[in-house]
Amino acid sequence: MGEVLVRPMRAEDVAAAEQLSGEAFLALDRQVYRRDEPDPQPRTAEHRAGWVARTRHFLDTDPGGCWAVDDADGTMVGFATSIRREGTWILATYAVRPGRQGRGIGKQVLDAALTHSRGCLQGMLSASDDPRAVRRYLLAGFTMHPQMHLTGTVDRRAIPADTGRRVREGTPADTELMDSLDRRARGAGHGPDHPMLQGLFRTIVSDTTAGSGYAYLGATGAVVLLAASNRRTAQALLWSAIADGPAEQTIGHVTGANDWAVAVGAAARLDVRTRGYLALRGLRPPTTYLHHGALL
Ligand SMILES: CC(C)(COP(=O)(O)OP(=O)(O)OC[C@H]1O[C@@H](n2cnc3c(N)ncnc32)[C@H](O)[C@@H]1OP(=O)(O)O)[C@@H](O)C(=O)NCCC(=O)NCCS
């Protein structure tokens, strides 16, 4: 490996980091995708814009958690962004330029980001299927919990008749409730991430005597984050998202601890597939919770 420089990431690095990340994940997807799935495609403009907005937010809230690696000529060859929320360290994203991987650059930049985890008893990240990434996380003390995604054409006849009855649109006034649900599910609120998420996504909330919960829904209606106080409420939110969504749907980031979500997916006749891992340190897999890939 030639000489590289690990340094704090800056706002002016975000566009180059997005490009590097897009290349690294596309190269990985091309290596690991299944032949019966559509060929991996470059990110859409919408995906890229969301990535950039999120990374700017990380630099605002956690400048000490975001690191870049430069080559001797000043070209960025890797980076890692991480945040700290109420004693939980979260690795948001992490990549090394294709062609430069597997030669120790990733270790150096992850070690820099891990300095931001000092004093945090808990850690979370959503890992890719890259064996190099998995090795780095195992060596950093994480346990790996395989993730499923539920995908296919929804059988709309399976949607319960009372779907949506206990669910309403969320507002910023629900943020305190959302943080409480996060703490109960994963030991830490999302804090400053909620206003950002509320700006990017539709929010649905259920808050009745039967239980409380919320979910953020992406542009295609897919759940990008869900937390609930019990399984019944988690299922009511998931059914509501499915009912409002398109014919083809994917519910991602489902672990073995989320059997309530697997049951909904099976009832809706979605296929179960595995992809990546939920990696945890000092924490058991959350149950009535579907994590966000970067904000966990
Ligand atoms: C994951 C990633 C950031 C790691 O960076 P890197 O520079 O490749 O990592 P390193 O070289 O420091 O470490 C890789 C480790 O895996 C080992 N390794 C290399 N090739 C491997 C392979 N094909 N299979 C298994 N292990 C491998 C290395 O020997 C090293 O372990 P060691 O330090 O004990 O020797 C980089 O590979 C990448 O960008 N991957 C694609 C995007 C991705 O998956 N990002 C992580 C998202 S969660």
The ligand as a Gaussian input file, in Angstrom:
#p B3LYP/6-31G(d) Opt

LIG

0 1
 C      -15.586000      -2.814000       3.397000
 C      -14.440000      -1.927000       2.949000
 C      -14.742000      -0.473000       3.302000
 C      -13.180000      -2.370000       3.731000
 O      -12.072000      -1.621000       3.265000
 P      -10.734000      -2.416000       2.822000
 O       -9.699000      -1.408000       2.532000
 O      -11.122000      -3.378000       1.758000
 O      -10.440000      -3.179000       4.215000
 P       -9.065000      -3.732000       4.799000
 O       -8.150000      -4.099000       3.686000
 O       -8.531000      -2.778000       5.813000
 O       -9.580000      -4.995000       5.592000
 C      -10.176000      -6.086000       4.938000
 C       -9.936000      -7.358000       5.723000
 O      -10.528000      -8.438000       5.003000
 C       -9.497000      -9.321000       4.544000
 N       -9.855000      -9.672000       3.149000
 C       -9.405000      -9.142000       2.000000
 N      -10.019000      -9.722000       0.957000
 C      -10.894000     -10.604000       1.464000
 C      -11.829000     -11.510000       0.899000
 N      -11.996000     -11.616000      -0.421000
 N      -12.556000     -12.297000       1.743000
 C      -12.404000     -12.204000       3.069000
 N      -11.529000     -11.350000       3.666000
 C      -10.794000     -10.578000       2.865000
 C       -8.218000      -8.548000       4.626000
 O       -7.106000      -9.421000       4.761000
 C       -8.462000      -7.684000       5.848000
 O       -8.342000      -8.427000       7.047000
 P       -6.975000      -8.303000       7.957000
 O       -6.820000      -6.840000       8.281000
 O       -7.246000      -9.140000       9.160000
 O       -5.875000      -8.830000       7.077000
 C      -14.181000      -2.059000       1.407000
 O      -13.786000      -3.371000       1.096000
 C      -15.393000      -1.656000       0.568000
 O      -15.541000      -0.484000       0.215000
 N      -16.292000      -2.610000       0.248000
 C      -17.482000      -2.306000      -0.595000
 C      -18.472000      -1.405000       0.139000
 C      -18.879000      -1.992000       1.492000
 O      -19.238000      -3.142000       1.615000
 N      -18.819000      -1.139000       2.540000
 C      -19.189000      -1.518000       3.885000
 C      -20.612000      -1.237000       4.067000
 S      -21.290000      -1.893000       5.537000

